[in-house]
Amino acid sequence: MDTSLIARSLELVAERGDPVPHVYARLFAQHPQMEKLFVRDTSGGVRGNMLTEALSAMLEFAGGDRYGGNLMRAEIVNHENLGVPREVFAVFYTTIRDTFAELLGAAWTNDIDAAWRDLLVRIDAALAR
C-alpha cells in the first residue's frame, strides 16, 4: 500500500475546505441514530476533533502500526460505552473514504482509490482481532 497516496488524498481534501460537515452528514444519513449523540456539539468541535483523531490513528496505522491498531480497538470499546454500536464504529473509515472520494471528484484517482481500499481491508482485519 502506498501511504503517500493516502496522505496526498488528505491534502487534496483539505484544499477543498473543512470535510467535517460532509463526513458527519454522510454518517448521519447512513446511521440516523448517531446524530442524537452529538446534540451538545453545537459548534462541531467534537466532530472535528473526532475526525482528526480518526485520521491520525489511520495514518499511523498505515505507516507502520506502532499504536494505531490498538488505539482503534480501544476506541471501539470507548465508543460502545457512549452508545455507538461496534458495527457503526467499524464503518466510519469507509464513510470517510466515500466522503473524500465525493469531495475530490475527478481528483480521486484509481491509484488513490486502490490505496484506500487496501488500507480499509487492513483496518477491518485489525478491528476484527
C-alpha atoms as one frame of an Amber mdcrd trajectory, in Angstrom:
protein
   0.000   0.000   0.000   1.271   3.433  -0.908   0.765   5.584   2.184   1.870
   8.661   0.245  -1.336   8.358  -1.803  -3.413   8.326   1.379  -1.579  11.400
   2.633  -1.978  13.115  -0.741  -5.718  12.466  -0.722  -5.947  14.130   2.695
  -4.043  17.145   1.384  -6.378  17.414  -1.598  -9.433  17.207   0.637  -8.018
  19.895   2.940  -7.563  22.196  -0.054 -11.314  21.998  -0.625 -12.231  23.185
   2.856 -13.397  21.557   6.046 -14.559  17.986   5.387 -16.099  17.527   8.854
 -19.674  18.583   7.976 -19.622  16.368   4.893 -18.308  13.286   6.720 -20.864
  13.580   9.505 -23.736  14.375   7.125 -22.968  11.084   5.364 -22.624   9.236
   8.675 -25.937  10.594   9.956 -27.681   9.822   6.659 -26.481   6.218   6.872
 -26.940   5.883  10.652 -29.503   8.467  11.810 -29.421   7.131  15.360 -25.892
   8.528  15.726 -26.900  12.166  15.320 -28.511  12.332  18.759 -25.137  11.530
  20.324 -23.880  14.901  19.078 -26.774  17.049  20.292 -24.482  19.050  22.604
 -21.828  19.546  19.901 -23.391  22.754  18.632 -20.120  24.141  17.243 -18.982
  20.930  15.519 -15.783  20.959  17.569 -16.281  17.455  18.942 -16.891  16.111
  15.450 -13.806  17.899  14.154 -11.673  16.510  16.942 -13.016  13.010  16.408
 -12.288  13.121  12.676  -8.791  14.444  13.349  -8.122  11.648  15.847  -9.513
   9.014  13.467  -7.324  10.254  10.628  -4.250  10.432  12.863  -4.769   6.842
  14.009  -5.360   5.770  10.421  -2.172   7.424   9.162  -0.124   5.941  11.984
  -1.632   2.519  11.269  -0.868   2.864   7.559   2.686   3.977   8.252   3.748
   1.078  10.439   1.115   0.434  13.103   3.128   1.045  16.211  -0.075   2.001
  18.050  -2.831   2.863  15.552  -4.488  -0.556  15.506  -4.527  -0.775  19.292
  -5.892   2.752  19.535  -8.709   1.960  17.109  -9.597  -1.230  19.018  -9.611
   0.691  22.316 -11.822   3.365  20.785 -14.365   0.732  19.766 -14.860  -0.021
  23.470 -14.906   3.673  24.415 -17.487   4.399  21.738 -19.639   1.415  22.712
 -19.799   2.936  26.197 -21.099   6.138  24.567 -23.801   4.278  22.656 -22.038
   3.750  19.328 -22.613   0.201  18.080 -19.459  -1.686  17.136 -20.623  -2.055
  13.544 -21.113   1.711  13.164 -17.650   2.402  14.538 -16.200  -0.136  12.111
 -17.705   1.578   9.052 -16.564   5.083   9.979 -13.389   4.806   7.891 -15.457
   3.718   4.905 -17.675   6.746   5.476 -14.577   8.955   5.477 -13.277   7.368
   2.262 -16.603   7.670   0.471 -16.977  11.300   1.527 -13.456  12.172   0.452
 -13.963  10.455  -2.903 -17.103  12.516  -3.454 -15.399  15.759  -2.419 -12.444
  15.137  -4.743 -14.451  14.037  -7.762 -12.095  13.573 -10.721  -9.064  14.151
  -8.466  -9.881  10.848  -6.743  -7.717   8.660  -8.952  -7.712   4.899  -9.372
  -4.390   4.788  -7.503  -5.802   6.742  -4.559  -8.865   4.516  -4.546  -6.714
   1.376  -4.534  -4.596   2.701  -1.652  -7.714   3.446   0.386  -9.238   0.043
  -0.433  -6.056  -1.690   0.718  -5.940   0.389   3.891  -9.584  -0.292   4.727
  -9.047  -4.036   4.328  -6.131  -3.815   6.765  -8.154  -1.715   9.220 -11.089
  -4.144   9.070  -8.722  -7.031   9.801  -7.138  -5.143  12.716 -10.526  -4.259
  14.196 -11.669  -7.871  13.940  -8.764  -9.062  16.132
